[in-house]
Amino acid sequence: MTSQRKSALILGGIAAIECGWVALNLQLSGWRFVRYLGFAPGLSGDLAGWIAAPIVTAIFVASALRLPSVRANLFRPSGLKLLAIAVAVGAGILEEVVFRRWTMNWLMALGYGPIIQVLGAALFFGLAHGVWGLMGKSLRAAIGATVATGFLGGMLAIVFLLAGRSLAPCIVAHFVINLLIEPGLVLAATRGEMSAAK
């Protein structure tokens, strides 16, 4: 199976699962779910979060450009890019709910302060994304993917706090990141580029 086809199957599976979760929540809760995400007047977050979100986006996209497949597919229109739109919507919402709101609110409810909340969100996000490196059958790549996405998870956790615990800026940042680099990341993982990247 070609890396393009394997990547399309992976992106399609991710899109189906994550967009399915989003669609189910919209179906069950409608505008209440939209408000929960922070996309309503008065709930969209503090200005500091909206200023930090594009900075985080630029830093992470720039760091991903070390991978040849990311560079080659950053703006190139393709079927994978169309799938990336669905992944960007689904992941931008589901992963921000799980790794920012649920994780950080759970840690806060346990009595932990902002530093532990950020570190916890970073750790869980990184561990969940370590699988990207394993796609190329490389433990080194898995560790690299865990560290890189853990760093992103921590930065998005800081955005969440700066935004007054609104998910809206985090979702927008996550959406843009996935839209730009997701096809290239999946291709890099299936081609084994992550284990070769320095």
Helices and strands as residue ranges (DSSP letters): H 3-29, H 31-37, H 47-64, H 68-73, H 79-96, I 97-102, H 103-109, H 114-129, H 131-135, H 139-162, H 168-191, H 193-196
